[in-house]
């Protein structure tokens, strides 16, 4: 049985999600204690319970002692990953993108395509957004041989959620390692400025206009799509910018709207984050840096990529793949090296 102390390193719910995903792939039971012990509301929240249940559903596994507030769980994965269509309701504004991230490794190594419809929050603080996942992470995973498509059927924001994310993943025999060590020159900066039920306040266009102005001051020409939505359950907003370089790097930055958070302040934050990560010379942004570790660990061969800085999440994910998969890794300056285990699926 895999034993994990959930309070170690970042101590976040991400450790639970990733550990459950990796335990499923290894077909080994997981016993986790002190889940989110350092958080103001320790233990499982609805979104973490949804991730556990979804992993069990995809593999025919079972969970013990899991309920909202649990600080200890035991998870027994099933013996097969057969793909199929699944509809998952988080029931809150918990991150649908984070849940999708948890399930991508399982879907990649299933024996048939997997279709997921996930309802929850798509844009919030302290979690990946749908836009970043779709426009940055998934595109890098495709370069590693993954076949993933995503779409947003309805935006979802805090506190009501009710956003809808659809994702289709085809199994791949093995993931190729990724090598991103030279940033190159920025070819283009793209973006999406989204708001729901805020057309009269011109929130989308204000975010886009401010972003374009700030980027121009830094020497970047941008092309930002302006989206005004009327389908979400509540008012909300989100902005993403991403840069594409001559060496195949994609770096993104984003932020969700929030009551009292001005459109221009959102733009200021996103532009500043993107420019800082580009200025570091890194080939990944601060969020992609830790997200790639899981997939590099599963790939067939050695991955290398430069990151803007070593965060708690980078350290936690490297520790987790070493602890569960036995993956060897090292960090030299801002260069991360991960020796993948060569996880293979049964597809021909």
N, C-alpha and C positions, 0 to 999 in steps of 0.2 A: 504494500500500500504506500502511495505517495503521501508524505507528511509535510504540511505547509503551515508555518506560522504567519497568519495574514497580517500581523502588525509590523513585519519586517520591511525595511527599505521604504518605499513610498506609502505602504500601509493602505493603499486605496482599493476600491472595488475592482479595479482592473486586474489585480493579482488573482482574485477569485475567478474572474471571467477567463483569463488566459490559462490559468492552471486547469480549469475544467475542460477547456478546449484541448489542451495538450494531453491530459489524462485520457480523454476520449480517444484520441489518435493512438495512444499507447495501449489502450484496452487495460489500463490499470486503475484500481480504485484510488480515490482521493479522500484523505481526511484533512480538513482544514480547521484550524482553531484561531481564536482572537481576530475574527473577520472585522476589518475596519475598526479596530479597537481604538485608534487614535482620533476617530472622527467625532464630531459633536453628537451625531446619532449613530452609534456603533452598530455593527451587525448588518444583516441583509436588509436592503430596501427592495421595493417592488421590482426595480429594473434588474437587480442582481438575481433575485429569485426567478425572474423571467429567463435570464441567461442560463441558469442551471437547468430549468425545466426544458428549455429549447434544446440544449445539448442532449439531455436524456431522451427527448422525443425523436431526435434525428438518429440516435443509435440504439434505441430500445433499452436505455439504462434506467436506473432508479436512484432516488435520493432519500437519505434519512435525516431526520431532525432539521428540516429546512422550513422556515417560516419567516415572515418579516420580523426583524429583530434578532434572528439567530446569529450567534457568534461562533458557532461550530456546526459543521456539516460533514456528512460522509456521502460520497457519490460513487456509485458503481456503474461504470459505462457498460453498454451492451457490446455485443461481439460483431456487429455489422453496421455499415453505413451504406444504405441502399438508395439514397436520394429520394426524390419525390417532391410533392407540393405541400407547403406548410404555411399556415396563417397564425401569427403570434401577436397577441394583444398584451402590451406591457401594462395598460390600464392607467398609466400616469403619463407625465411628460418626460419620463425616463428616456435615455438616449436610444433611439432605434438604430442609429448608426453604430453605436458601440456594440449593440446586440448583433447586428449584421457582421461586424468585424469578428466577433467571437465565433460565428458560425462559418465564415469563409473557409478556414482550414479544414473543417469537417466536410464541407461541400466539395472542396478541391480533391479530396481523397475518398470520395464516395464512389460507388460502382455505377451510378447513373446521374444525370443532371438533377440539380436541386433548385427549386423555385421557392422563394421566401417572400411573403407579404407581412411586413412588420408595422404595427401601429404604435405610435408613441410620440416623443419629441424628436424633431429633426434638427433643431437649432437651439442651443443653450450654452451657457458658460460651463467650462470644465469637462467638456466631452467633445468628441469629433463631430463635426457637422456633416450633413449629407453632401454639401457642396465640396468640402475638402476631400471626403472619401471618394467621391465620384470623379473629381477633376484632378486629383493629385495621386492618392494612394492606389486606386484601382488602375490607373494608367501605368504606374510603375510595376504593379503586379502583372499586367499584361506583357510587359517587357520580359518578365521572368517565366512566361509561358502560361499564365492563368487566363482562362476565358470567363470573364465576368462582365455582366451588363447590369446597370442600375437605372432606376428612374424614380422621380418623386411624383407620386400621384396627388399628394396634398401636403402643404407645409404644416408643421406642428411646432408650437412654441410653449414655453413655460407660462402659466401653470397648467393649462388645459390639455396640452398634447394633442392627440387625435390626428397627428400627421401620419401619412402612409408612405412607406418606402417599399419598392419592389426590387428584387434582385434575382438574377438567374446565374448560376454557376455550373459550368460543365467540368467534369472530372479531368484531371491531367495526370499523365503517368508519373511525372516528376517536375518539380520547379527548378528552373535554371538559377544559378547564383547571379547576383547583381553586382556590378562594379561601377561605382560612381565616385571617382576620386578627383576629377578636374571639373570645376564649375563651368568653364567656358565663358562665352559672352551671351548676355541676355538678348534673345531674338525678339521676344514680344512679351507684353504683360496683358493678360486678359482678366476679366472680372465679371461678377454677377452681383447686382444690387437688387435685393428682393424686399418687398414689404407687403403686408396683408391688411386690407381694410384701412389703408393710410394714403390712398391716392390724393385726397384733397390736401393733405399736409406735404405732398411731394417728397416723401421720405426716400424713396428709391432714387429719384433723380438727384436729390441733394447729396446722398452718399456717393453716387457716381461722379457728380460734378466736383465735389471736394477731393475725392481720390485722384481723379485725373489731374487736377491742379497740382496737388502735392507731388505726384509722380513726375509730372513735367518739370517741377523744380529740381528733382533729382536726376533729370536727364532721361527719363523713361516715357515713351509714348504708349498709351494704354487704349484698350478697346473694352468697354464695360457695358454689358447688357443690363437694361433697366426693366425689371419685372414688377408689375402691380397685380397682386393676387386678391381674389375675393372669395376663395374657397375654404380658407383656414377657419378653425373654430373660434379664433380670436385675433385681435390685432397682434402684429409682430413684425420683426424685420431681421435681415441677415445680410452680411456683405462678405464676399470672398474676392481676393486677388491672387493670381498665380503667375509666376514667371517661368518661361520656357527658354532653355539655353541651347547653345550650339552643340553641346556634348550630350544632350538628352536628359538633362536634369529638369525637374519640375519642383519648384518651391512655392508653397502657398501660405497665406495668412488669412484669417477670417475672424469675425465676431458677430454674435447675435445682438439684436436689439433688446432693450430693457426699459421699463418705465423710468423716466428721468434721464435716460442716456440719449443725448442728442445725436442726430444723424451725422453731423460734422465730427463729433467726438468718436463715433464708431469708425469713420473713415480715417481719422488721425491715427487711431490705434492700429488699424489693419495695415496702413501704409508704413508706419514706423516699424511694425514687426517684420514685414516683408523686406524692407530696406536693411534692417539690422541683420537678418539671416543671410541676405545676399552679400552684405558687406563683410561677413565673417569668412567668405570664400567657400562655404560649405556647399555640398551638392544635395543636401536635404534640408527641409525646414525643421523647426524645433519640434513639431508634432510627428512628421514623417520619420524623424530620427529614431524614435522609440518604436513606432509602429512596424517598421521594416524588420526589426530584430526577430520577431516571431517567424516571419516567412523566410528570412535568411537562414534561420536555424533548421527549417524543414527542407531547404533546397539541397540540391545535389552538387556539392562543391563549396568553395570558399568565396564568400561575399565580402566586399570592401566598400565602405562609403564614408564620406566625411560628413560631420554633423556640426551645427553651430556651437553647441555647448553640451556638456554632460549633465543631464538632468536626473532627478530622482527616478523618473520613469525609465530612462535609459538604463540606469544601474539596476533597477528592479527587474526589468525584462531580461537583461543579460544574466542576472542571478537565477531567474526562473527557468530559462531554457537550459542552463547548466545543471540545475538541480533536478529537473524532470527528464530532460533528454540527454544529459551528459555532453552538451555542446561545448566545445572549446572556443574561447573568444579572447580578444584583447583590445585595449584602447591605447593608442599612442597619439598623444596630442588630441586632435579632433578626428583621427582616423579610427573607425570601428572595423574590426575584422571578426567575422563569424564563420566557423567551419561547420557547414550544414551536415545533417545526418543522412540526407538522401532519402527522405520519406517517399515511398512509392505506392501508387494505387494499383488496383487490379485491372484497370482498363488497359486495352492493348494499343 
